[in-house]
């Protein structure tokens, strides 16, 4: 669809929107270390499961493709990814968030360019484009591994949209169709073109949609407009499913449920995922004893890792993992609720939508509540790019948790404690709801 001259200018203005320096009225204080605790425990769980099933995965690949993976290959790769993710977390926790917000448009452009380069490389069948299951979603970096540009684009959209919508909210223009919603829709459509249409990654597209929808909700989009936008998104999703046979097969398999033929290849993964979870019982079969990881369950270390954890650690282990995710998401909501700058609120809301979408989509598909969707389980699945950028986003939120205020002060105008206060405070601002 051609974009008119006025709308083109609006999009360009949106990308160039200058970010004002965040007010220094909220005094820096102790951050929310529970974010670090929950993230660290989830990463540790992921490392343990890679240690448990890494040798089995290596054996399957060696026998099937004649490769020469060592028993420790996947564990070492996951450990390296974990260390890089911790580095990304620390980096984003240190870099001033005001600077990150100012670079939102640059991050978005970098993500779009990276996806465009991958698309061209895939069309030209260049070695740098790594093809898997008929889709090009990663750059092949040789000894350095692979890089998924969709994660860069997702992070860029997170930062840019938070700044853009936050500025519009301050101006009272969130519901301005011409000045806000159309430019946002155009930018989102461009991102979806690369992620869903070109890279054929519906799961990541849904996660990006969740980021945008969560931000719009927090920014205060009108209910009527929100329903309209959601309807358009659903309609677009239906069209994208219909035009892709593999997506339509997954929907058909889901609708048929247990009536699906056992010989139907489209139901193979979900059947074995359920077998893995069911065979784990209450306490699991133990580390190194997984049967499904020996080659029966596809994507055992990636999209299906939740099922393998169910087999290994049992019902108790899965409850513990769910508790960690819920705890982390609740901390994000706590931070969001106690920030006073709308741009910062939207950053946290976007990360909440990002993390929540991955968790819900992955787990729900593994237990058969929704059609099978190829999407990672955050901080647990094998793969560095997703973990690094989610950790970077959490590092940014960890930094923002230093600038929260007491909930009792949110409605008191400018009476909240500011940088001029001489009273010391070593705990997080929302540790107590008592007003002073």
C-alpha positions in Angstrom: 0.0 0.0 0.0 1.4 3.4 -1.0 2.0 5.8 1.8 0.8 9.4 1.2 3.2 12.4 1.5 1.7 13.6 4.8 1.7 10.2 6.4 5.3 9.6 5.2 6.3 12.8 6.9 4.6 11.8 10.1 6.4 8.5 10.1 9.7 10.3 9.5 8.9 12.7 12.3 8.1 9.8 14.6 11.5 8.3 14.0 13.2 11.6 14.7 11.2 12.5 17.7 13.7 14.1 20.2 13.6 12.5 23.6 13.7 15.1 26.4 16.0 14.2 29.3 14.2 12.3 32.0 13.5 14.5 35.0 15.8 14.1 37.8 13.2 14.7 40.5 13.1 11.1 41.7 16.2 10.2 43.8 18.1 7.1 42.8 17.8 4.3 45.4 18.3 0.6 45.9 17.1 -1.4 42.9 14.8 -4.5 42.9 17.2 -7.4 43.4 14.4 -9.9 43.2 14.5 -9.3 39.4 18.1 -10.5 39.4 17.2 -13.5 41.7 14.3 -14.7 39.5 16.3 -14.3 36.3 19.3 -16.0 37.7 17.4 -19.0 38.9 15.7 -19.4 35.6 19.0 -19.3 33.8 20.4 -21.8 36.2 17.5 -24.2 35.5 18.2 -23.8 31.8 21.9 -24.6 32.3 21.0 -27.7 34.3 18.7 -29.0 31.7 21.3 -28.4 28.9 23.8 -30.4 31.1 21.2 -33.2 31.4 20.1 -33.6 27.8 23.1 -32.1 26.0 24.9 -35.5 25.5 21.6 -37.1 24.2 21.1 -34.2 21.8 24.7 -34.5 20.5 24.3 -38.2 20.0 21.1 -37.8 18.0 22.7 -35.2 15.7 25.9 -37.2 15.3 24.0 -40.4 14.3 21.6 -38.6 12.0 23.9 -36.1 10.3 27.3 -37.5 10.8 28.4 -34.5 12.9 31.0 -34.6 15.6 29.4 -32.8 18.6 31.0 -33.6 22.0 28.9 -34.5 25.0 29.5 -31.1 26.5 28.9 -29.0 23.4 25.4 -27.8 24.2 26.2 -27.2 27.8 29.2 -25.1 27.0 27.3 -23.1 24.4 24.5 -22.5 26.9 27.0 -21.4 29.5 28.6 -18.9 27.0 25.2 -17.6 26.2 24.4 -17.2 29.9 27.6 -15.3 30.5 26.9 -13.0 27.5 23.4 -12.5 28.7 24.6 -11.5 32.2 27.0 -9.0 30.4 24.1 -7.6 28.5 22.0 -7.3 31.7 24.8 -5.4 33.5 25.4 -3.2 30.5 21.8 -2.1 30.2 21.6 -1.7 34.0 24.6 0.8 33.8 23.9 2.7 30.6 21.6 5.7 31.5 18.1 4.9 30.4 17.6 8.4 29.1 20.4 7.7 26.6 18.8 4.4 25.6 15.5 6.1 25.0 17.1 8.7 22.8 18.6 5.9 20.7 15.3 4.2 20.2 14.9 5.2 16.5 18.5 4.2 15.8 17.9 0.8 17.4 14.8 0.3 15.4 16.5 1.2 12.1 19.4 -1.2 12.9 16.9 -4.0 13.5 15.1 -3.3 10.2 18.3 -3.1 8.3 19.5 -6.4 9.9 16.3 -8.2 8.9 16.5 -6.7 5.3 20.1 -7.9 4.9 19.1 -11.4 6.1 16.2 -11.4 3.6 18.5 -10.5 0.7 21.1 -13.0 1.7 18.5 -15.7 1.9 17.1 -14.8 -1.6 20.6 -14.9 -3.0 21.4 -18.2 -1.1 24.5 -16.7 0.5 26.3 -18.7 3.2 25.7 -16.1 5.8 22.0 -16.8 5.8 21.2 -19.9 7.8 18.3 -21.8 6.5 16.2 -24.1 8.8 12.9 -25.8 7.9 12.5 -23.6 4.8 13.0 -20.3 6.6 15.9 -17.9 7.0 15.8 -16.5 10.5 19.5 -16.4 11.5 22.8 -15.1 10.4 25.4 -17.8 10.3 28.5 -16.4 12.0 30.7 -19.5 11.7 32.6 -20.3 14.9 30.7 -17.5 16.7 27.4 -19.3 16.3 24.3 -17.6 14.9 22.4 -14.3 15.3 18.7 -13.8 15.0 18.0 -10.2 13.7 14.3 -10.5 14.7 15.4 -10.1 18.4 17.3 -6.9 17.5 14.2 -5.6 15.8 12.0 -6.6 18.7 14.3 -4.7 21.2 14.4 -1.7 18.9 10.6 -1.7 18.6 10.4 -1.9 22.4 12.6 1.2 23.0 11.3 3.2 20.1 7.6 2.7 20.8 8.0 3.4 24.5 9.6 6.8 23.7 7.2 7.6 20.9 4.0 6.6 22.7 5.2 8.1 26.0 5.8 11.5 24.3 2.4 11.4 22.7 0.8 10.5 26.0 2.4 13.6 27.6 1.0 15.6 24.8 -2.5 14.0 25.2 -2.3 12.6 21.6 -2.3 8.8 22.2 -5.6 8.5 20.4 -4.6 10.9 17.5 -5.2 8.7 14.5 -3.1 10.7 12.0 -0.3 11.7 14.3 0.1 8.6 16.5 -1.8 5.5 15.4 -1.2 5.5 11.7 2.6 6.1 12.0 2.7 3.3 14.7 0.7 1.0 12.5 3.0 1.6 9.5 6.2 0.9 11.5 4.6 -2.2 13.1 3.5 -3.4 9.6 7.1 -3.1 8.3 8.4 -5.1 11.3 5.7 -7.8 10.8 6.5 -8.0 7.1 10.1 -9.1 7.9 9.3 -11.3 10.9 6.1 -13.1 9.8 6.1 -12.9 6.0 9.7 -13.1 5.1 11.2 -15.0 8.0 8.0 -17.0 8.5 8.2 -16.6 12.3 4.6 -16.4 13.5 5.6 -16.9 17.2 8.0 -13.9 17.3 5.3 -11.9 15.4 2.8 -12.6 18.1 5.3 -11.7 20.8 5.9 -8.3 19.0 2.2 -7.8 18.8 1.9 -8.4 22.5 4.6 -5.8 23.2 2.7 -3.2 21.1 -0.7 -4.1 22.5 0.5 -3.9 26.2 2.1 -0.5 25.6 -1.1 0.9 23.9 -3.2 -0.4 26.9 -0.9 1.3 29.4 -0.6 4.5 27.3 -4.4 4.9 27.6 -5.7 4.1 24.1 -9.5 4.5 23.9 -11.5 1.3 24.2 -13.2 1.7 20.9 -9.9 2.3 19.1 -8.2 -0.6 20.9 -10.9 -3.0 19.9 -10.7 -1.9 16.3 -6.9 -2.3 16.3 -7.2 -5.7 17.9 -9.8 -6.8 15.3 -7.4 -5.7 12.5 -4.6 -7.6 14.1 -6.7 -10.8 14.4 -7.9 -10.4 10.8 -4.3 -10.0 9.6 -3.3 -13.1 11.6 -6.1 -15.2 10.0 -4.9 -14.2 6.6 -1.3 -15.0 7.4 -2.4 -18.4 8.7 -4.5 -19.2 5.6 -1.8 -18.3 3.1 0.8 -20.5 4.9 0.0 -24.3 4.7 2.2 -25.3 7.7 0.3 -22.8 9.9 -3.1 -24.1 8.6 -1.9 -27.7 9.4 -1.2 -26.7 12.9 -4.6 -25.2 13.4 -6.3 -28.3 11.9 -4.3 -30.5 14.2 -5.2 -28.5 17.2 -9.0 -28.5 16.3 -8.9 -32.3 15.8 -7.3 -32.8 19.2 -7.0 -36.4 20.3 -8.8 -37.5 17.2 -5.7 -36.8 15.1 -4.2 -39.9 13.5 -1.1 -41.1 15.3 0.5 -41.3 11.8 -0.1 -37.6 11.1 3.3 -35.9 11.1 1.7 -32.5 12.1 0.7 -33.9 15.5 3.9 -35.7 16.2 5.6 -33.0 18.2 2.6 -32.2 20.5 1.9 -35.9 21.1 5.5 -36.5 22.3 5.5 -33.3 24.3 2.5 -34.6 26.2 4.2 -38.0 26.6 7.2 -36.3 28.1 5.2 -34.2 30.6 3.0 -37.2 31.6 5.9 -39.6 32.0 7.6 -37.2 34.4 5.0 -37.8 37.1 5.4 -35.9 40.3 9.1 -35.7 40.8 10.4 -36.6 37.3 12.7 -39.3 35.9 15.8 -37.5 37.0 18.7 -35.8 35.3 20.1 -37.8 32.3 17.1 -40.2 32.2 14.9 -38.4 29.6 13.6 -40.7 26.9 12.1 -38.0 24.7 15.4 -36.1 24.5 17.0 -39.1 22.8 15.4 -38.1 19.4 11.7 -38.7 19.9 10.7 -35.1 20.7 11.6 -32.5 18.0 13.3 -29.3 19.2 14.0 -30.8 22.6 16.5 -28.1 23.6 14.6 -25.2 22.0 10.8 -24.9 21.7 10.1 -28.2 23.5 12.3 -27.6 26.5 9.3 -27.2 28.9 8.2 -30.7 28.0 11.7 -32.1 28.6 11.8 -30.3 32.0 8.5 -31.9 32.9 9.9 -35.3 32.1 13.1 -34.6 34.0 11.9 -32.7 37.0 8.2 -33.7 37.1 5.2 -31.8 38.2 7.0 -30.3 41.2 9.8 -29.0 38.9 7.3 -27.4 36.5 5.5 -25.7 39.3 8.8 -24.3 40.5 9.6 -22.9 37.0 6.1 -21.4 36.7 6.5 -19.8 40.1 9.7 -18.2 39.0 8.2 -16.8 35.9 5.1 -15.5 37.8 7.4 -13.9 40.4 9.5 -12.2 37.7 6.4 -10.9 35.9 4.9 -9.6 39.2 8.1 -7.7 39.9 7.8 -6.1 36.5 4.3 -5.0 37.4 5.5 -3.6 40.7 8.1 -1.5 38.9 5.6 -0.3 36.3 3.1 0.7 39.0 5.6 2.9 40.8 7.2 4.8 38.0 6.0 8.4 37.2 7.3 8.9 33.7 5.0 7.4 31.0 7.9 6.5 28.8 9.5 4.4 31.5 6.1 2.8 32.3 5.8 1.8 28.7 9.3 0.3 28.6 8.3 -1.9 31.6 4.9 -2.7 30.0 6.6 -3.7 26.8 9.0 -6.1 28.5 6.1 -7.5 30.5 4.2 -8.2 27.2 7.4 -9.6 25.6 8.2 -12.0 28.4 4.6 -12.9 29.2 3.8 -13.7 25.5 6.8 -16.1 25.2 6.0 -17.9 28.5 2.2 -18.3 27.7 2.7 -19.3 24.1 5.4 -21.8 24.7 3.8 -23.5 27.7 0.3 -23.4 26.3 1.4 -25.0 23.1 3.4 -27.7 24.9 0.3 -28.8 26.9 -2.1 -28.6 24.0 -4.1 -25.5 25.0 -3.3 -23.6 21.8 -1.9 -24.7 18.4 1.8 -25.5 18.3 3.9 -22.3 18.0 7.6 -22.2 17.5 8.8 -19.8 20.2 11.4 -20.1 22.9 10.9 -20.3 26.6 12.7 -17.2 28.0 16.0 -17.8 29.7 15.6 -21.6 29.5 15.6 -22.6 25.9 18.9 -23.2 24.1 20.0 -20.2 22.0 21.9 -17.1 22.7 20.2 -14.3 20.8 16.8 -14.6 22.6 18.4 -14.9 26.0 20.8 -12.0 25.5 18.1 -9.5 24.4 15.6 -10.6 27.1 18.4 -10.2 29.7 19.2 -6.8 28.2 15.6 -5.7 28.5 15.5 -7.0 32.1 18.7 -5.1 32.9 17.0 -1.9 31.6 14.0 -2.6 34.0 16.4 -3.3 36.8 17.9 0.1 36.3 14.4 1.7 36.2 13.6 0.1 39.5 16.0 2.5 41.1 13.7 5.4 40.2 10.4 4.2 41.6 8.3 6.1 44.1 5.9 5.0 46.9 2.4 4.2 45.5 1.0 6.6 48.1 2.9 9.4 46.5 1.7 8.8 42.9 -1.4 10.9 43.4 0.2 13.7 45.3 1.4 15.7 42.3 4.9 16.9 42.8 5.0 16.1 46.6 7.0 12.9 46.1 10.5 12.8 47.4 13.0 14.2 44.9 16.8 14.5 44.5 16.9 17.4 46.9 15.8 15.3 49.8 18.5 14.6 52.4 16.8 11.6 54.0 18.5 8.4 53.2 16.7 5.3 52.0 18.3 2.0 51.3 15.3 -0.1 50.2 13.2 0.0 47.0 10.6 2.7 47.0 7.7 0.3 46.7 8.9 -1.9 49.6 6.4 -0.1 51.8 3.1 1.6 51.1 3.3 3.9 54.1 3.2 7.6 53.2 5.4 10.0 54.9 
